[in-house]
Amino acid sequence: MQQDFIENLVGEPLIDIYEKVMDGKRLSYNDGLKLYHSNNLTAIGFLANIIREQKHHQNTYFVRNQHINYTNICNKFCKFCGFYAKKGGPKPYEMSLEKIRSVVKKYINYPLTEIHIVGGVNPRLSYNYYLDMLRMIKEIRPDVHIKAFTAVEIVEIARVGKVSIENALKDLIEAGLDSLPGGGIEVLSKRVHQELFQKKLDGDGWLDVARTAAKIGLKQYATMLYGHIETAEERIEHLIQLRELQDETNHFLCMTPLSFHPEGTELSHISTLTGYDDLKNIAISRLMLDNFDHIKSFWIMNTPEITQMSLWYGADDADGLVQDYEITYITGDYGNKKQFLTYDNMTRMIREANRNPIERDSLYREINRGENNSNIRTKAMKRLHVIK
């Protein structure tokens, strides 16, 4: 009876993938394409949820984090980007070290675990700027985990410092760097690179940075930006390249499929993605990346509501509370800086999805603060004058 139900739910076209999932077998390139070409989102989510629950049961992870986007001046001019300064878009800015100090101190009484730092590729910034930034943050918040600089930023930092990628990473680690975020390549495709971001490093360069990070013991996150000009074939090739690299290095902590927002970019003619697209890409990422422990749904890019649903479509991580993220705005309004969830918002969202919220650190170790989290939130929010 149960087998009949499963066969009806999954459907004949995907039953062979169901059998692979149940047997713990790795999905192939053709399996991935079959999933992308299928319109049976319920079945795809069901399959992804099997793996999600095998790995994490009912647990869903989140982190208390702060984002710092230190400059939007960038010389790469990527067509998919609405963040960098340009006519008719965001005004240019470059945060001084003192400005960054004030931004870090703004949340000094809030129990942050992670500070996530990325920015544009600004050739005016010196090598010491990056090192001094990390040292200063560690002086102010010595216990915080600093996740900073995409691969393209690492290449720029090494260039201005006239050092190798490896030496640049070692210097950054000594200054306070704890892990690398994803990003910096979007999709590992030569065609997409040539058409959308040819001034930025290519896939081979991104993979080289990742291998170098792994060589010196630096953990890293991975991403895939979907919904622009990439094909289903290129998405699967991207996921398989990540999977193969993880087989080689085992240094990736998590994969985050990122939903493309065309507003304010040179691709503004492209239709905005739907929740269907977001759930499908999260689920297929979970199914293809068998050697990644965690799949994250980034709620700022795909909304808290879709993130809530994604917890049954393969995602086990809801990202974080997030303070001052400036790269993508749900509304497309560059003046809207209030993009965060309170602790209660986050845990309620997870519990409403019948999942178990687990606060984590950046390495996915559970955090138990031993005190009432609502009291922490209330005190911090009063200090920030934020009205819930």
N, C-alpha and C positions, 0 to 999 in steps of 0.2 A: 504493500500500500504506500509506504513512504517512498519507495523507489519510483513508483508510478507518479507520485506527486513531484518528485525532483525532476524526472524526465519531462513532465509537462511544463514545469517552471523553466527549466534550462532550455528545452527545445532541442530538436535533433541536430541543428547546425553546430551547437556548442557542447554537445554531450561528450565529445572526445576531450575537450578542454576540461570539463568537469572531472572526467576520469583521471586526467593528469594531475589536477589539483588534489584530488583525494589520495592519489598515489605518491604525492610529493615530488612529482617530476617537473623539471624545468620546461617552461613554455618556449616555443621556437618563434622565430621571426614570422613565419606564416600564421602561427597561432595569434600573435599580436595583431597582424593585419585582419584576421578573421574577427577579432574582438572590435577593432575600430570600424569595420564594415557592417557589423551587426547593429540593428536598431533595438535589440532586446536589452535595454538598460537594466531592467529588473534582474535578469539573469546574470549580467556582468557584475552588478553589485552583489548579488548572492554569492557568486564565485569569489569575489574579492573579500567579502566578509568572512568566508571560511578561513582564509589565510590570516586575516586580521585577528580573528578570535583565537586561532591556534597560537599566534604569537603573543597576544596581549589580553585575551579573555575580554572582560568588560572595561578594562582600564583605558582612559584617555588622558594624555599628558598635556601640560601647559607650563609656561615659564613666566616669571615676572621680569619683564624686559623693558629696556629703553632703547630707542633708535636715535642715532646721531648721524645726520647726513651733512657732512662738514663743508661741502661745496657743491654747487650745481653748475659750475664752470667746467666745460668738457670739450676736448678737441677731437672727439670721435664722431659726433654728429649722426648717431644711429637713427635710422628712420623710424624705428619702433618706439623711441624714447620721447616722453613728454616731460621729463624731469629737467633736462639741461636747459640753461639759459639761452633764449633766442627771442627774436622779435615776435611779439604777439603772444609770448608764453611767459614762463616764470622770469622774474628779474634776477640778474646774476648776484650771487653772494659767495663769500668765502669767509668761513668762520675763523677768527683769530683763536689762539690758544686760550686767551682770557675769556672769550665768548664761550668756548667749549667748557672751560672751567665753570662758568656760571650755569650752563645748561646741566652739567653733571650735579652741581650743588643744588639745583632746583628740586631734585628728588632725593636729597640726602637723607631725609627721614622716612623715605619709602623703602620697603625691604626688597630692593631689586636683586636679582641673581645674575642678570646678563645685560651687557651693553653691546648693542649691535651697531657697527660703524661701517658705512659705505658712502661713497660720493662719486662725483664726476672725475674724469682724468684731467686734472688741472696742472699744466706744465709749470706754472709759477710757484708751486709749492716745493719746498726743499726737502731733502732726505731727512734732515733733523726735525722738520715739522711733524712727520709721522711718528718718529721715535719719541719726541717730546710730548706729543699728544697722549701716547700710551702711558708713558711714565707718570704724567700728571694725573690721568684718570686713576691709575693704580695707587697713587699717593692719597687721593681723595677717598677712593673706595677700594681698598686692597683686596677685599674678598670677592669682588665682582668678577665674573668671567667675561673677558673681552673677545667677542667674535667680530673680526674686522677684515675688510679689504677683499674684494673679489679678485679673481685671477688677473683681470686686466689692470686693476690698481696695483697689484703686486709687481707686474711687469713694469709699470711706470715708476714705482718706488725704486726698483732695482736700477732702472735707467738713470734717474736723477742722482742716485747714489753711486753710480758707476761701479756696481758690484754685481755678482751673479745672483740669480734667483735664490739659490740656496743660502748664500750669505745674507741677502736681504731678509729672508725669512728668519734666519738665526738672530739677526740684529733685532727684528721686530719681536721675536719671542723673548729675548733678553729684556726688552723694554716693557713687555706686559701682554703681548698677544697670546691668546689661548686657543683659538681655532679660527678657521676660515669659513666664511659664509659660502653659499652657492652663488650662482650668477656669473656674469662675465663672458658667457658664451651663448646663452639663450637656447639654441638648438645646435647640436654637433652636426652641421651640414655645410659642405663647401658652397653649395648653391645659395643657401639662405645667407651665409656669411658674405658672399659676394654681392648680393642684392640689397642687404639691409644694413650691414655694419662692417664694411670692408676695411675701414681704418682701424678697427679694433683687432686684437689678436684672434687668430683662427682656432679651429678645433684642436689642431696638433699642439699649438701653444698653450691652450687651456689644459690639455691632458698632461703636458710637461710640468706645468705648475702643480697640478694635483699630485703627480708622481713624486715631485720634489718634496712637497709637503708631507706625503706619506713616508718618504725616506727618512725624514728627520723627526718623525713621530707626531706630526701636527694633525689633529683631527679636522675634518671638513664636512660641510653640508653640500648637497647637490640640488639642482633645480632643472626645470624645463619650462620655458616660456612657450605656450601654445595658443593658437587662435589667430595667427597673423598670416604668413604666406606659406608656412610649412605644410607638407603633406602628411598623410597617415604613415606613409613609408618612412619619412624622415623622423617622425616621432618615435617609431619603433626602433629605427637605427640608433637614435639618441639613447633610448633606454637600454638597448643591448650594449652599447659602448660603455655606459655607466656600469652596467652589470659586470662586464668583462674587466673593467678597471677595479671594481670592488673585489672581484675574484683575486686579482693580482695584489691589491694593497690592503684591503679590509680596513680602510681608514674613514670611510663615509659613515656619518652618524644617522643621516636622515635624508629623504628626498622630498622636495616640495614642488609639485606641479603648479606653475604660476599662470593665472588667467590673464591674457593680454587685454589691455584697455586702450582702444584706439584714440580716445579723446586727447587732443593737444599734440598728436604725433603726425608724421607725414603719411600715416596710414589711416587717417580719420575716416576715409571712405569705407573701411571694412566694418561690417556689422558687429555690434557688441555681442559677446558670447552669452549663452544662456546657462542656467543652472544645470541643464542636461549635459552640456559640454563639460562643465566643471566636474560633475560627478563621474562622468565617463572617463575623463583623463586621470582622475584620482584612482578610480577602480583599476584601470588598466596598468597604471604605474605599480599598484600593489601586486597585481598578478605577475607582471614581468620581472619585477625586482625582488626575486626570492631571497637574495643575499643582503638586502637592506632591512634593518630591524624596524625602521619607522618611516611612515608616510604622513606628511603634514598637510593640513588644509589651512592656507593662509587667509584668514577671514577678511582681512582688509581688501584683498583682491577678489574674493568670491562671495563676500557677505557673511555675516554670522549665521544667517538662516541656512545657507548652503553648507557651511561648515558643520552645522548641527546635523544635517542630513548625511554629510559625507562620513560621519562616524559609523554608518552602516554600509558604506561603499568603499571600505578599505582604509580610510584614514584613522590613525590612532593618536594623532597629535593635533591640537587646535591652536598651535603657536603660542602667543602670549598676550599679556595685557596691553603691551605696545604703547609707548609714549612718543609723540612728536615724529611720526613717520611722514616723510614728505615726498616720496617717489611716486606713489600712486594714490589718488583720492577717489573714493567710491563715487562721489558726486561730480568729479571733474573740476571742482572749485579749488583753485590754488590757495584761496584765502582761508579755507577750512582746515585748521590745524588740529582739531579735537578728534583724534582717531584713537580711542582706547576703550577697553572694557575694564570695569572694576572686577575685583576678585569675585564678588557675588554674582555679577553678570556672567562671568566665565563658568563658574561652577554650576550655576543654575542652568545655563545653556547645555552643559554636558549631561547633567542629571535628567533634564527634560527629554533627552535622547535615550534615556535608560542606560547610560554609561556611568562609569565610576571616575570622577575627576581626581587626577594625581598631579600635584605640583612637583615639578622636576627641576634639576639644574641643567646646564647646557650639555652635560654628558649623560643625561637621562637617569641620573640617580634621584630617587625619591627624596623630597624635602618634607620633613615634619617639624614645623616651627615650635611646637609645644606651647602654643598660645592661641587665643581666639583670633582667627584671620579677619573676622569682621571688624574687630577693634583696631587691628592694624590698618585696615582700609579706611575706616572712619577717620582716624587721626591723620593719615596721609592726605586724604581728600580734603579735610578741613584746611590743612596747610596749603594745599594747592588752590584752594577756593574753587573747587570743581563742584558743580551741582549735579548730583546723580539724577 
